[in-house]
Amino acid sequence: MTKILSIISSREKEKVNLGISFSSRRRQAGHDVRVLFFGPSEITMAENDDIAKLTSESFSENKAAACIFVAQNAKIEEKLKDKVDLVKAGEYITKSIDEGYTSISF
């Protein structure tokens, strides 16, 4: 089983959708997939209900994560807190790599 950390950072809706779809398909194929929204993608999720819905549907069992510091700085923490787990991105990425996850970015 492959361990994948998908880091979605693009603000572009198409790239965010690609990251979500790729990650969802890999998870459905039986791989261990973690998803982290980081930076501009967090704003896209906060502003776009379709992205938020796709994320919650795709990762209902293991919620996707997003950087709490970005959310606080952009003043979107309230919009994201029910959609994703808010985490310290640096620690989340480092821990995932330490646990054998390979990162891929969108």
C-alpha positions in Angstrom: 0.0 0.0 0.0 1.3 3.4 -1.0 1.2 6.3 1.5 0.4 9.6 -0.2 0.3 13.1 1.3 -1.5 15.4 -1.2 -0.7 19.0 -0.6 -3.3 21.2 -2.3 -2.1 24.8 -2.4 -3.3 26.3 -5.7 -6.0 28.9 -5.6 -7.2 27.8 -9.1 -10.5 25.8 -8.7 -9.5 23.4 -11.5 -6.2 22.4 -9.8 -8.0 22.1 -6.4 -10.5 19.8 -8.0 -7.7 17.8 -9.6 -6.0 17.3 -6.2 -9.3 16.2 -4.6 -10.2 13.9 -7.4 -6.7 12.3 -7.6 -6.6 11.8 -3.8 -10.1 10.4 -3.6 -9.4 7.9 -6.4 -6.2 6.7 -4.8 -8.0 6.3 -1.5 -10.7 4.3 -3.2 -8.0 2.1 -4.8 -6.9 1.2 -1.3 -4.0 3.5 -0.7 -3.4 5.5 2.5 -4.0 9.1 1.5 -3.8 12.3 3.6 -4.9 15.6 2.2 -3.7 19.0 3.3 -5.1 22.3 2.0 -2.3 24.9 2.4 -2.2 28.6 1.5 -4.4 29.9 -1.3 -6.4 26.7 -1.6 -7.9 27.3 1.8 -9.3 30.6 0.5 -10.8 28.8 -2.5 -12.4 26.3 -0.2 -13.8 29.0 2.1 -15.3 30.9 -0.9 -16.6 27.9 -2.9 -19.3 25.6 -1.5 -18.8 23.1 -4.4 -15.2 22.6 -3.3 -16.1 22.2 0.3 -18.9 19.7 -0.6 -16.6 17.6 -2.8 -14.0 17.5 -0.1 -16.4 16.4 2.6 -18.0 13.8 0.3 -14.6 12.5 -0.8 -13.0 12.4 2.7 -15.9 11.7 5.0 -14.1 9.0 7.0 -10.7 10.7 7.3 -11.2 14.5 7.1 -8.9 16.5 5.0 -6.7 19.0 6.9 -5.9 22.7 6.4 -3.3 25.0 8.0 -4.7 26.8 11.0 -2.2 29.7 10.7 -3.3 30.5 7.1 -6.9 30.2 8.1 -6.4 32.6 11.0 -4.4 35.1 9.0 -7.0 35.1 6.2 -9.8 35.3 8.7 -11.5 32.2 7.3 -11.1 29.9 10.3 -14.8 30.0 11.1 -15.7 29.0 7.5 -13.2 26.1 7.5 -13.5 24.6 11.0 -16.5 22.4 10.2 -15.1 21.4 6.7 -11.6 20.3 7.6 -9.3 19.6 10.5 -7.3 22.7 11.2 -3.7 21.7 11.9 -0.2 23.2 12.1 0.9 22.5 8.5 4.6 22.3 9.2 4.1 19.7 11.9 1.6 17.8 9.8 3.8 17.6 6.8 6.9 16.6 8.8 5.0 14.0 10.8 3.6 12.5 7.6 7.0 12.3 5.9 8.4 10.7 9.1 5.6 8.1 8.9 6.6 7.2 5.3 4.2 9.3 3.2 5.3 10.7 -0.1 4.1 14.2 -0.9 2.6 15.3 -4.1 1.5 18.9 -4.7 -1.4 20.4 -6.7 
